[in-house]
């Protein structure tokens, strides 16, 4: 039971990470920012992928 809840929570957090990364990318694309912004976006996407990979087996 706890594994299913933890899996669902991690999937929700992963989807939020993808959403926040896309929103931040739109801001960076229109307004411009430092070169570290791209690193932040890729780190967020990588963290979301890791959470999604870990969350799917737990939720099923």
Secondary structure, DSSP 8 states (H G I E B T S, - for coil): -HHHHHHHHHHHHHHHHHHHHHHHHHHHHHH---THHHHHHHHHHHHHHHHHHHHHHHH-
